[in-house]
């Protein structure tokens, strides 16, 4: 269980308002780059509708801010699976987004070949020589060889994968014996340790509505570390471990480092919550755009309040594909 985050004793709401070209293994065809637009936001065209968040520059900025909050939370640990550097030769990043994790890994492991796959072609056109990007749907049959990867990695795929058990089964098939699956996931289930949510919390209500909308398309946002572990084990992995973290929302923590994490997270949410919300609520909950925008004003105000000590539960789960020495698995 992650330790409670201590709030700053001097925190008040008075200052809440302050504050060689990359290689693609698939051709970027017109069916991929002819984006769809809705409520002024841009969405992916390839396998349209599989992913409900935007892919425009505003959303890419939010994704990168979120990544920095996670890196700080993890003390700059890129992955937690106990893999020796010499043994990391082939890596697959699922839902690679802007490619920021892939590029960091490529710098740290220049001898590893790293693949990033996503539905949107928003990765850098210039990348490290040991990086390849592929536009693909991970929930379709995989084209990679079996028993191939040393590490398969996800980061914030809640709300993207409809069938986690199937994903773990596919990953097991395509990892070499002794290879690892690792999932770094944030549960969209805002919490406090001191019951500091106001009555009728706008943020809690937002989380509930996000989950309600996602369930209408057979996805969920509140997958826990315990459930991740259970599903990884059921896919055949061994030595499964789960690490729990808390990512604060806002600058309320006392510890300067944790307060910096909260600042990154707050900016990511303030700038990105419109994209996280609009398509879900208008498509699946019947809300009008204007009503969504009015509700988000309340959510943003609550997130900026230093009297509300909210955070996102965050989990890192990893497991190893057995080798013969493990007892014939």
FENZIVEN-V39650 format. One line per field, one symbol per residue. phi: phi as a letter, one per 30 degrees, with the letter a starting at -180 (. if undefined). psi: psi as a letter, one per 40 degrees, with the letter a starting at -180 (. if undefined). burial: # if it has 9 or more other ideal C-beta (glycine too) atoms within 8 Angstrom, else .. A space follows every 50 residues. Layout:
BEGIN
phi = ???
psi = ???
burial = ???
END
This chain:
BEGIN
phi = .dddcddddcdbddcdddj.eeccdbdddddccddcbahiccbdcdhejd bccdbddddddddddddddddddchiddbcedcdedcccbbbccididid ddddddddbdcccccbbadcdcdddcbddccbcbdacddcedcdddhccc bcbbbhcdiccdbdeddddddedcddejdbcbccbcddaebbcbhcdddh eddddddddddeddddcibbccdcdddededddddjdbhdbbccbbcdcj cddddeddddeddedddedddcddddcedddddcciddedddddddeddd dddddddcccacdbbcbbacddceddjid
psi = hiiihhihdehiedfdea.hihhheiigidedegiihhfeihiidhfhed heiieadddddddddddddddddefehdiehghiddegdhihhhfebeed ddddddddgeeihhhhiidhgeihdhiiefhhihhiheeihieiiifdid hhhihfehedhdgddddddddddeiiheiihhhhihhgghiieefehihf hddddddddddddddeffiiefhiddddddddddeeiifhihhhihhigi fdidhddddddddddddddddedddddddddddeeeiidddddddddddd dddeheehgiihhhhhhiihhiideefe.
burial = ....#.##..#....#..#..#.#.......##.##....#.####.... #.####.#################....###.#....#.########### ######..#..#.########.#...##.#######.##....#...### #########.#..##.########################.#....#... #######.#######.#.#######..##.###.####.#.######### ###....#########################.##.#.#..##.##.### ######################.......
END
